[in-house]
Amino acid sequence: MNALLLQFLGLARRYLFATVCFALFLVLGVADYFLWQRRAELAEQNERIRLEGEAMLLSLNGHARILAQTATIDEALAYISKNLVSEADLAGNLDYFYQIEKNAKIRLSNLSQLSSQPSGDEEAYRAIPFSLRLTGPYPQILAFLHELETGPRLLRVKNYRFSQTDPSVADALSLDLTIEMLGRP
């Protein structure tokens, strides 16, 4: 073995240029192998980042639409919060109906705020019930209902009873309503 190594070293000294080229070939081949491996890793990472960027760009394209929708939702929530009824403000609650009575030119013969059902502590809203009795002609009762329906307060009609109070008088109509208004607990 030792003789073979001496013979190889002798050839390497005799053909020095070829030996340097061969050694350089081996070193560069190993370096090339590692560089190709690194290049494949970087290409894979680049493709993943490109896909993430495209997804982000799509979400940024919808950003203005999302901001507009958020602003609309904020406006609606502010409108609802501004028009909530407070259960403790009895005078203000009843005054709301008296204002509608005046606008519709009808007579409220009975108006009362009923006691509401107890709600949980974590509930943000409460249904506050009211009982009303209207008397007057049909167009004025419709005007009152229209004012209730298009007014700023959010309400739901629970029960109603429409009747004629005096059969001899054509305009003697009565409407009994039970409604619930959205309010704060």
Protein Blocks (a to p, Z undefined) as FASTA:
>chain_A
ZZmmmmmmmmmmmmmmlmmmmmmmmmmmmmmmmmmmmmmmmmmmmmmmmmmmmmmmmmmm
mmmmmmmmmmmmmmmmmmmmmmpccfklmmlmmmmmmmmmmmnopacfbdcddddddddf
klmbdcdddddddeddfklmmmmmmmmmmmmbdcddfbdcdddfblklmklccddddddd
dddZZ
